[in-house]
Amino acid sequence: MEVDELRKKTSDELLEALSIELKEQFKLRIQKSSGEFNQTHLIKLSRRNVAKIKTVMTEKAGG
């Protein structure tokens, strides 16, 4: 997910994207804890995507 793509989205679309990403992050953490998950780099990517979305949301809110 690129920041340029996120900046083009509306606030509602950003909230939806954040919700989806947080759900995905939760699924990945559960899979990791159960031992059936070997691609731990996806957790890092998910965490960074959440941070990107929140940053863009803050930019839109603050100006």
MODELLER restraints for C-alpha pairs under 7 A, 6 or more apart:
rsr = mdl.restraints
at = mdl.atoms
rsr.add(forms.Gaussian(group=physical.xy_distance, feature=features.Distance(at['CA:1:A'], at['CA:49:A']), mean=6.66, stdev=0.5))
rsr.add(forms.Gaussian(group=physical.xy_distance, feature=features.Distance(at['CA:3:A'], at['CA:52:A']), mean=6.65, stdev=0.5))
rsr.add(forms.Gaussian(group=physical.xy_distance, feature=features.Distance(at['CA:6:A'], at['CA:53:A']), mean=6.86, stdev=0.5))
rsr.add(forms.Gaussian(group=physical.xy_distance, feature=features.Distance(at['CA:6:A'], at['CA:56:A']), mean=6.88, stdev=0.5))
rsr.add(forms.Gaussian(group=physical.xy_distance, feature=features.Distance(at['CA:7:A'], at['CA:56:A']), mean=6.33, stdev=0.5))
rsr.add(forms.Gaussian(group=physical.xy_distance, feature=features.Distance(at['CA:11:A'], at['CA:57:A']), mean=6.99, stdev=0.5))
rsr.add(forms.Gaussian(group=physical.xy_distance, feature=features.Distance(at['CA:14:A'], at['CA:53:A']), mean=6.63, stdev=0.5))
rsr.add(forms.Gaussian(group=physical.xy_distance, feature=features.Distance(at['CA:18:A'], at['CA:50:A']), mean=6.24, stdev=0.5))
rsr.add(forms.Gaussian(group=physical.xy_distance, feature=features.Distance(at['CA:18:A'], at['CA:53:A']), mean=6.39, stdev=0.5))
rsr.add(forms.Gaussian(group=physical.xy_distance, feature=features.Distance(at['CA:21:A'], at['CA:46:A']), mean=6.62, stdev=0.5))
rsr.add(forms.Gaussian(group=physical.xy_distance, feature=features.Distance(at['CA:21:A'], at['CA:50:A']), mean=6.43, stdev=0.5))
rsr.add(forms.Gaussian(group=physical.xy_distance, feature=features.Distance(at['CA:25:A'], at['CA:43:A']), mean=6.37, stdev=0.5))
rsr.add(forms.Gaussian(group=physical.xy_distance, feature=features.Distance(at['CA:25:A'], at['CA:46:A']), mean=5.85, stdev=0.5))
rsr.add(forms.Gaussian(group=physical.xy_distance, feature=features.Distance(at['CA:28:A'], at['CA:43:A']), mean=6.35, stdev=0.5))
rsr.add(forms.Gaussian(group=physical.xy_distance, feature=features.Distance(at['CA:31:A'], at['CA:37:A']), mean=5.41, stdev=0.5))
